[in-house]
Amino acid sequence: MSSIRSLTIAVCLAFIYVKATYGAECWSKNACIDTSVCASKGGSSQRGLCSGASNIQCCSCSNCMDATTCKARGGVSHTGICSGAANMQCCKMGSVVEPVSGTTPTNRMLTDLADILRGAGLTVVEVDGWKTRGHGIMASAKGILIHHTAGPASGDFPSLRVVRDGRTDLPGPLSQLGLGRTGTWYVIAAGRSYHAGETIDNSIFGNSNAIGIEAEATGVPSTNTGHAHWPDVQYQSYIRGVKALQAAYAIPTSRVLGHKEAAVPAGRKPDPNFSMDEFRAALNQ
Ligand SMILES: [Zn+2]
């Protein structure tokens, strides 16, 4: 009798130990779903938190927001992988593909960048060697990432050297394009540039697939609303240049994201310090 009792206690203790050590669970049983379904909702899967087949994993979303806000930002909302009220849904950006003309480049250097911008009536400075500069060719140009330099407070494009040549920790080019305070565009590289880092979808917004534009700005104030602290000539040129790139390369507005929107984990980047909703609305006018 006592040996059975001891055994029972031992088994129970072992169970409690295992539960305490390995007992992490998915945040919701309903979030234990197929990994490909999770990806299609804009979520990411974590193994080891759900029972069942290996494809059933814990799905969570790093971009939960109000569905109406998501739509205004050009995204598509998906239910089931966000906690909270029903309107809080996983917002997947870049998934709406509006009808667009132009041709998406494939596996090439973007040697037509200067002509595209000049064709839109913009002032363009071609930086020596730009047509062969890059970390390899672009796989595509499916997306555009909007940045600011957080550079010096004066001068048209004082960040040119660092964007072209890089920093000690990151070799240049750091973006294909620069935008000066006067609205002048600097064409720096035709190839892959290190501007994006990890993104919500590297097949659209990663370095191999997205054009990076570094606009000269201090990044202060860090407000996310409006663009009153940007020179109007620069802001209007930003819109005009992006529109020209969208038309040439068939890039829908839902694939024009601020670095602050595309970077993962969320909150990793603050740029640009203007409203991307307002910027995208202007692109569609
Ligand atoms: Zn950035």
Boltz pocket constraint, residues with backbone or C-beta under 6 A from the ligand:
constraints:
  - pocket:
      binder: B
      contacts: [[A, 146], [A, 147], [A, 148], [A, 195], [A, 259], [A, 269], [A, 271]]
      max_distance: 6.0
